[in-house]
C-alpha cells in the first residue's frame, strides 16, 4: 500500500511540475491535470474499500464534498482540453473548483485540530446522502464517517491534510497558468 501512495505522490507531482514547466496549458496538460484529479478520487475510494493499516477510511461529508471538488477540476480540465474557444472559461471554472476544494479541505483540517468543535454526526451527512448520486454510486458519494475522526497517518499526514496540499498545488498551477497565453 505504501508503494501505491509513493507512486501516486511521485508521479502526480512530476506531472504537475511538468505541466507548469513553461507555464502554458496545452490540451495534453489539461488532460494530465484531469487524470491526476481523478486519480486522487480513485485513491480515496481505494482507501475507503481496502483500508490502510487495518483501518477502513469511511468518507465523512466533507470528504465527499472534496471528491466533488476534484471531480469538478477534472471535468473542467477535460472541457478546457476539448473545447478550445472556451478554454479560458473552463480554466476559470477549474480554478473555482480548486478554491471550493481548498475551503472544504481547510475546514476539515481545522476540525482535525479542534475535535471538540465537532458535533458527532454531521447534519450535512443526511443532506448529502439524499442526493441521487449518493444513492446511485454509494461507494463514491455516500458519507459514512466522522469529519474529526483521527485515522492512521499516511506518510506523516492525515488524508484531509494531503487533500489540502493537493488542492493547493492544483490551485496554484491553475492560477499561474490562467494568465498565460495558450
N, C-alpha and C positions, 0 to 999 in steps of 0.2 A: 504494500500500500504506500509506503514511503517513497518507493521508486516512482509510482504514478504521480504523486504530489510533486516530487522533484522534477520530473519531466514536464509536467504542466507549467510549473513556475519557470523552469529554464527556457522552454520553447516559447511560452507565452511572452516572456519579457524580451526574448530575441525578436519575436515577430513585431512587438510594439516598437522596439528600438529601431528595427529595420524600417518599419512603416513611417517613422518620423525622421529618418536619416536626412533626407533633403527637405523635409517639412512640407511636402506637397502630397496630397492624397490622390492616388490613382484608383481605378476600378479594382485592381488587384489588392491594393492596400485596404480599401473598404471591405472587400471580401475577407481578408485576413482578420480584420478587426471584428467583423460579424462572427466568423468562426471561433475566434478567441472568446467572445462573449457567450456564445452558445456552449463552448467547451466548459466555461465556468459553471453554467447551469447544469450541464451533464455531470460535472464533478460533484456538485451539490446533491444531485439525485443519487449518485453512487454512494456518497456518504450516508444518505438517508436510507438506502436499501441495504447496503452491505455493512455499513458502520466502520468504526475505526477504534482500535484497541478494545474491542468487545462492546462498544457503546454505539447504539443506533442514534444518529443525529436527526431527530424528528424536527421538521421545519416549524418555526413559530410564524405568526402572522407577518412579522417584519421580514423574516427570511423569504416568505412568499412574495412580498412586495419588492424585495431586492431582485428576486428572479424575474419579476415583471420588468424591472429597470434594465437588466442585462438583455432580456429578450427585446425590449424596445430599442436598445442600442443596436442589436443585431439586425432587426427589421429595417431600421432607418439607414444603417450602413449598406444593407443589401439593396435598398431602393436607391440610395445615392450611387451605388456602383452601376445599377442598371438603367437609371433614367438621368442621362447627362444634363438635359436642360434644367432639371430641378435639383441638381446635386447640392447646391448651397443650402436650399431649403431643407432637404433631408439631413444634411450635415448639422444644421441648426437644431433640428428635432432630436438628433442623436445626442447633441450637447445637452438639451433639456432632459433627456432620459438619463444621462450620466449625472446631471445635477440632482435629479429626483433620487437616483440610487445613492448618491453621496449623502443626501439628507437622511434617508431611511437608515442606511448603514451607520451613519454618525449617531443617530438616535439609539440604535441597538447597542453600539459600543458604549454610549453613555449609560444605558440601562445595565450593562455588564459591570460597570464600575460603581453603580449606585443600585444594588439589588433591592434595597429597602424601598425604592420607588415603584417597583413592580407590584401589580395588584393581583398576581396569580394568573388566572385565566384571563386573557386579554379580550375585551368586548369586540375588538376588530376581528377576532378569530371567527365568531359566528357570522359576521358580515361577509368575510372572505369565503367561508365555506358554503355560503348560499349561492355563489356565482355558478353559472353553468360550467365554466371551465374547471372549477374545483370538483364538480360532480362528474364531469366527463373524463378528466385527467387527474384523478386524485393523487397519483404518485408524483405529480409535479406541483399541483396548485392547492392541495389540501393542507391546512395548518393544523398541526397536532401538538407542537411543543410549546415551551415557555420561552419568552423573549430574554429572560435574565438567567436562563439555565447555564451553569458552568459545565461545559463539556471538555473532553481532553484537547489540549492544545496541539495544533499541527505545526511543526517546526517553530514552536515558541509562541504562536499567536492563535487566538480563538478564531473561529470561522467568520464572525462579523468583522473582526479586525482585518482579516485577509480581504474580505469583501470591500471594506472601506478603502483599503490600499489599492485594489484593482479598479474600483470606481474612480479613485483619484488619478491613477495612471491613465485610464481611458479618457477622463475629463480633460486632463492636461494635454494629451495628444490631440484630442478633438479641437480644443480651444486654439492651440498653436497653429494647427493646420487650417483652421477656418479662415484665417486672414491671409492665407497664401493663395495665389492663383493656381487653379488646377487645369 
